[in-house]
Structure formats: structure tokens, C-alpha cells
Amino acid sequence: MTPHASSEIERQALGASGLSEDEWLDGQAPAMGEIVGSGRYPTFARMLTTLAAEGYDLDLDELFELGLRSLLDGLALRLDRL
């Protein structure tokens, strides 16, 4: 996806929700706090703690590619076992 297309998608999301990325993320804080506080997801809790301390750049294209790459790598490993 080109930077222009990504910007267009972000503008559409802002128009649909009325929230900027930062506003949307801030709204998710209570739910994330509950998940972290539950103790059921220690790896996720460590990740959020690290992101909060070091900061992050929310790049949806990069997140999509990471997720897709992880999924495909997992499928490749599974297929190799067949």
C-alpha cells in the first residue's frame, strides 16, 4: 500500500469514528488495563509496558505486514510437518 493510500484510509477512519488515532488509542486504555491487570497474558503485559516506556509509531501497514508474515510463517511450518 502506498503512503497516499494509507493516509486516505486513515482519513476515512477518522471520518467514520470521529476520533484521531491517538484519541482512539486513549479510549482503549481501560480495556488494556483490565487485560494487563488480569495476569492472564504476561507476554502482552510486558509488550504494553515496553511500548509505554519506549513509545511506538502506529503504522497500520507495518502491523498488517507483520501479522500476515507471522501467519504465513506459521502455515509454512505446519505444512512442512505434513
HELIX and SHEET records of a PDB file:
HELIX    1   1 PRO A    3  SER A   17  1                                  15    
HELIX    2   2 GLU A   21  SER A   38  1                                  18    
HELIX    3   3 PRO A   42  GLU A   54  1                                  13    
HELIX    4   4 LEU A   60  ASP A   80  1                                  21    
END                                                                             
